[in-house]
Structures are given as C-alpha cells and as structure tokens.
Amino acid sequence: MTDPARAAAGLDVMEHCRLLLRGVAVLHSRGFELARVVSGMAPSGMYWRLSIVSARDLDPRDPLGRTVRTGAEPIWWTSGQSPEFAGVEMTSRTTPDEVADVVLRTLGEGSLRGEDTAYTRWYAGLLAECDRAGTVPVAFSDSWEPHGWQVGFGGPDHEPPPPPLLG
C-alpha cells in the first residue's frame, strides 16, 4: 500500500520543471504578461536552470530574450533544487496557480503586470511544443550555446520570443 503523504510529496524533476513553466502561463492568464522565462542547461548538462523575471529586467540588446540585466532580482532556480522553489516545497499536489502565487509574492505584482499578447502567444506555443515532446525549453547552456531557443536540450529550434512591449 502506498503512503498517501509520500505519494503527495512525489514529484519527479521533469514534472517540477514543467509545473513551474505552467505557473508562468497562469500569470499570463491573470494579466501579468510581463512575466518571462529564461531557461537553459548547466555546464554538466545534468541540471536545467530557470529564471523567472520581469520583461523590464531583460537586456534589450539580446534579440533572443535570454540575458537578465545586472542588478535584476529574478527568481533563479535549478532542477538540482527540486522539490524546493523560492522557499516553498512543491509536491505532486501543487498546482500551477500556487506556483503563480509564489512568483507574485517573490517578484511583486507591479513588476509583472502589463500587456504583451505577442509574448504570451509565443510562450503558449513554446509550452505546447514542449508538452508534446515531454521536455522543457532550452535557450542557453554554459558549455554549449544554441543559436536560439530549442524544444529540449539539443531538440528542434523554436523561434525567439518577440521583444517586450514596455510602452
């Protein structure tokens, strides 16, 4: 017989990664369309890295939308930290809505609120491709530099995100 408490805690690393990505999609649906993800691989290729950041904190000189400005305070996370995220332990019962709430508490609503339909459409498409492939997006690696966003590590290319609308 399975221990219900242990079953609730059981969240494999890929599920955790994808749960965090879905939390950002929830933010977009709530009107926090300036929430951005920057994701990639650690030098060993063993850990996936994720930053959740406001579009205002991305370097506008990077056409691939993956460089966080110096001095910005995004949420930095690596799959090596699973199941912890921003001081909260995630379980198989954690919902994308709860992830969105953690992001809002950590980054603040003001930095993420805004409209950017082009980005949210791009993100929804990227997330759908990753869901179909059972993987996560990769825009950088500390040991290998893809020429753009990819669906998975070494997977098919995906167009880069549109530049943020910060008017």
Order of alpha helices (4+ residues) and beta strands (2+ residues): alpha-alpha-beta-beta-beta-beta-beta-alpha-alpha-alpha-beta-beta-beta-beta
